Amino acid sequence: MDETALIVAHGQPSDPLPAAAEIEALAAAVGSHLPGWRLRAATLAEPGALAREVAAAGRPGVVYPLFMAGGWFTRTNLPRQLSAAGGMGWRIAEPFGTDPAVSDLTVAMAREALSRKPAPAILLAAHGSFRSPAPSEVARAMAARLSEETGLPCEAAFIDQEPQIAARARLMPEALCLPFFAARGGHVVEDLPAALAEAAFRGMVLEPVGLDPRVPALIARAISALGRA
């Protein structure tokens, strides 16, 4: 019998269906790298989605959190919601953003972009959190590594905490902006462009890390490793 993996993302509470469709497409792409697995997807923002997918799976499998850090959502909220959805016995992988392979990919994305168009600095745009320090800690560690690997100044700035993206972008208007996000949600399509426009930012803006075409294979390796454990 095939093993099951369920990719879970936060989603967009105000408009859950587009984000749900994006995660379903990602699950299909990941599944192409995992013969012998059934890949499913759910967002916490879509009412009933987690329970629906757990029930459809029929037996426990692997939950892959498409989150950038291991804060309250992945350590407390996700296990609680999974239990409430009947998902006892499911194994929860480490979040996407904490995978060392994602850090390696982020460095590769920056290097590739800088080879096409040099920039004086890197602005790592991230979500942040007023609830937990974990998201900002992951982003700041990533910014430090980017600086070390590229030899350029790199600053992390946030949607939901200080320093705000607009404030940092104003000080580095020609930097390379690398969105440290797992998916294309409202923060990426609305908040980030608005912050950069407010700062009169002129630098190159990359696609979010989670949308890089190498991501499905990366996630597949993480799921496969946990499935063998």
C-alpha positions in Angstrom: 0.0 0.0 0.0 1.2 3.5 -0.9 2.5 5.8 1.9 0.8 9.1 2.4 2.2 12.6 2.9 0.2 15.6 3.6 1.6 19.1 2.9 0.1 21.6 5.3 0.4 25.4 4.8 -1.1 28.3 6.7 -3.1 29.6 3.7 -4.9 32.8 3.3 -7.8 33.2 5.8 -9.5 36.0 3.9 -9.5 34.1 0.6 -8.5 30.4 1.3 -9.2 28.8 -2.1 -6.4 30.3 -4.2 -3.8 29.4 -1.6 -5.3 25.9 -1.3 -5.0 25.4 -5.1 -1.3 26.5 -5.0 -0.5 24.0 -2.3 -2.4 21.2 -4.2 -0.2 22.0 -7.3 2.9 21.8 -5.1 1.8 18.5 -3.7 1.3 17.1 -7.3 4.8 18.3 -8.2 6.3 16.7 -5.1 4.5 13.5 -5.8 6.2 13.2 -9.2 9.5 12.7 -7.2 8.0 10.2 -4.8 6.9 6.9 -6.5 5.0 4.8 -4.0 3.6 7.8 -2.1 0.2 9.6 -2.3 0.6 13.3 -1.9 -2.2 15.4 -0.4 -2.5 19.0 0.6 -4.4 21.2 3.0 -4.2 24.7 4.4 -5.2 25.6 8.0 -7.1 28.6 6.7 -9.6 26.5 4.7 -12.3 25.3 7.0 -12.5 21.5 7.3 -9.6 20.9 4.9 -7.3 19.2 7.4 -10.0 16.8 8.6 -11.0 16.1 5.0 -7.5 15.1 3.9 -6.8 13.1 7.1 -10.0 11.1 6.5 -9.2 10.6 2.8 -5.8 9.2 3.7 -7.3 6.4 5.6 -4.3 5.8 7.8 -1.5 7.8 9.4 1.3 9.2 7.2 3.7 12.1 7.2 2.7 15.7 7.6 5.1 18.2 5.9 4.7 21.8 7.3 5.2 24.3 4.6 6.3 27.0 7.1 9.4 29.0 7.3 10.1 28.4 11.0 9.2 26.1 13.9 7.2 28.5 16.0 3.8 28.4 17.6 2.0 27.3 14.3 4.1 24.2 13.8 4.9 23.3 17.4 1.5 23.9 19.1 -1.2 24.8 16.6 -0.6 22.2 13.9 -0.4 19.2 16.3 -3.5 20.4 18.1 -5.4 20.8 14.9 -4.1 17.5 13.5 -5.3 15.8 16.7 -8.7 17.5 16.5 -9.0 16.3 12.8 -8.5 12.7 13.8 -4.8 12.7 12.8 -3.4 10.7 15.7 -0.3 8.8 14.8 0.8 11.0 12.0 4.6 12.0 11.9 5.3 15.7 11.6 8.4 16.6 9.6 10.5 19.6 10.4 9.2 22.8 8.8 10.3 23.8 5.3 12.3 26.8 6.3 14.5 24.9 8.8 15.7 22.4 6.3 19.4 22.9 5.6 18.7 22.2 2.0 16.4 25.3 1.9 19.3 27.4 3.3 21.5 26.0 0.6 18.9 26.8 -2.0 18.5 30.4 -0.8 22.2 31.0 -1.1 22.2 29.5 -4.6 19.3 31.7 -5.6 21.1 34.8 -4.4 24.3 33.9 -6.2 22.5 33.1 -9.5 20.7 36.5 -9.3 23.8 38.4 -8.5 25.6 36.8 -11.5 22.9 38.2 -13.7 22.7 41.6 -12.1 25.2 42.6 -9.4 23.8 44.5 -6.4 25.5 46.2 -3.5 23.6 44.4 -0.8 20.8 41.8 -0.1 17.5 42.5 1.5 16.0 39.3 2.9 12.2 40.0 3.2 10.5 37.7 5.7 7.2 37.4 7.6 8.4 37.7 11.2 6.0 37.3 14.1 4.7 39.3 17.1 3.8 35.9 18.7 7.2 34.0 18.6 10.8 34.9 18.1 11.4 31.7 16.0 10.5 33.2 12.5 12.9 36.1 12.9 15.6 33.9 14.3 15.5 31.7 11.2 15.5 34.8 8.9 18.4 36.5 10.7 20.4 33.3 10.6 19.7 33.1 6.9 20.7 36.7 6.4 24.0 36.1 8.2 24.8 33.1 6.0 24.0 35.1 2.8 26.3 37.8 3.9 29.1 35.3 4.6 28.6 33.4 1.4 28.3 36.4 -0.9 30.5 38.9 0.8 27.7 41.5 0.6 25.8 43.2 3.4 22.5 41.4 4.0 19.7 42.6 6.2 16.5 40.7 7.3 13.3 42.8 7.4 9.8 41.8 8.2 6.1 42.2 7.5 4.9 41.6 11.1 7.7 43.0 13.2 10.6 45.4 13.3 12.6 46.2 11.3 9.9 46.7 8.8 10.6 46.0 5.1 9.9 49.6 4.0 12.3 51.0 6.5 15.2 48.7 5.5 14.5 49.0 1.8 14.6 52.8 2.1 18.2 52.5 3.3 19.3 50.0 0.6 17.2 51.0 -2.5 19.3 49.1 -5.0 19.8 45.8 -3.1 18.7 42.4 -4.3 15.4 41.6 -2.6 15.0 37.9 -1.8 11.5 37.0 -0.4 12.0 34.3 2.3 8.5 32.9 2.0 7.3 29.4 1.4 4.4 30.3 -0.9 2.8 33.1 -2.9 0.3 34.4 -0.3 -1.1 37.9 0.3 2.1 39.0 2.0 4.1 38.3 -1.2 1.6 39.7 -3.7 0.3 42.6 -1.7 2.3 43.6 1.4 5.8 43.2 0.0 5.2 45.2 -3.2 3.5 47.9 -1.2 6.4 48.1 1.2 9.0 48.3 -1.6 7.0 50.9 -3.4 6.7 53.0 -0.3 10.5 52.9 0.0 11.0 53.7 -3.7 13.0 50.5 -4.0 14.8 50.1 -7.3 16.5 46.7 -6.9 15.8 43.3 -8.4 13.0 41.4 -6.6 13.2 37.6 -6.8 10.4 35.0 -6.6 9.8 33.6 -3.1 12.2 30.8 -2.1 9.3 28.4 -2.0 8.4 28.9 -5.6 11.9 27.9 -6.9 11.5 25.0 -9.4 14.0 22.9 -7.3 11.7 23.0 -4.2 9.5 19.9 -5.1 12.5 17.6 -5.2 13.8 19.1 -2.0 10.5 18.5 -0.2 10.3 15.0 -1.6 13.7 14.1 -0.2 12.7 15.4 3.3 9.4 13.4 3.2 11.2 10.3 2.0 13.8 10.5 4.7 11.1 10.7 7.4 9.2 7.9 5.8 12.2 5.6 6.1 12.9 6.6 9.7 
